[in-house]
Amino acid sequence: MAEQNNNLENFLVSVESNLATTLAAKAAALPDGFQAAKFQQNCVAMLKGIKKQDLLKIKAQDVVACLMKGALLDLDFQSGECYAIPYWNKEEGKNDLNFQTDYKGEDKVAKTYSIKPIFNTIKEVIREGDEYQKIVEDGNVKFIFKPLPLNNNKIIGAFAQVIFTDGSSIGEDMNITELEQLRKDFSKAPNSPAWTKRTGEMYKKTVLRLVLKNVAKSFKNSAQQIAYSTATDFEFNNSTGVSTSAEKITNVFENRLPVQNNQAAIPANIQNATAQMPQNEFSEVPEDNFAPATEKTVISHSEASEYEKEVEVVYECANCGSTINSAEDGFSRRNYGKPLCRNCQTLAKNGEL
């Protein structure tokens, strides 16, 4: 037992060290205002909650790759915005750590990066006895939902709606058979704690994710796009009619990472001389393998060329119409629910907007 505890402590030290190095190398791709120290602390606390025997079966660089997806999307593992779930990766024949967003994380990403400003999202499970109706009027999807007070009856379905600031809305619903079929046939970890202990929330997340597929988003860079594309519990194949290009990108950090000042890029599984890994899981990277890179070459063209093309977006204040930058856009959406210039942010802060 003592030996296993020592192995775990060494493992966590190495993960934390390599996570810090990767965050520093990847700083240009991280969201504005990202708090690296807090993120690292919360990641370590979350990892300590995973069973030792499960965690120690996973390669440390794969753990870091999973955690970096949360960093790129500015989602917090400790607050339940996202999960890191151990599972057997049958495609690669190894134990892996699966990154998943919770419905709270889906909500946050959508409101931050939706091109069309989102006013609110609604996601609910439907139980026996609840009054429920779906209505489509003038292209807008609306729901009439009157749940029974403190209803603890059997869940029969779930629905989600995205309401935009212009009053338009989209939505989807799924019955319990569809939800369970999706879980059974395509979930990477259908019996994980997320499914067994937070079933209702997973149902809400599943249907919300379905709706958000129809919401156009503008991410800061291709690395964020890839992280979001792979932040799913579900593993589809060609028979579903769903494109698998994003699902095949299992580790976007295997390639060279961008650094500032045109310095040589650092591999994601960077060696830290002071962190001793059991079984020497990190191998030394030859110096001639380093290659210069920029933010637009986060991933190789062969892996995900469709995400390499940057989309130029003009950000506007929803109140006065003035042009704003991406930082102002992201900050105001997170704090005020819509894009605002600095002057209008002040008005909103003072309750004058």
Secondary structure, 3 states (H helix, E strand, C coil): CHHHHHHHHHHHHHHHHHHHHHHHHCHHHCCCCCCHHHHHHHHHHHHCCCCHHHHCCCCHHHHHHHHHHHHHCCCCCCCCCEEEEEEEECCCCEEEEEEEECHHHHHHHHHHHECCCEEEEEEEEEECCCEEEEEEECCEEEEEEECCCCCCCCEEEEEEEEEECCCCEEEEEEEHHHHHHHHHHHECCCCCHHHHHCHHHHHHHHHHHHHHCCCCECCCCHHHHHHHHCCCCECCCHHHCCCCCCCCCCCCCCCEECCHHHCECEECCCCCCCCCCHHHCCCCCCHHHCCECCHHHCCCHHHHHHHCCCCCCCEECCCCCCEECHHHHHHHHHHHCCCCCHHHHHHHHCCCC
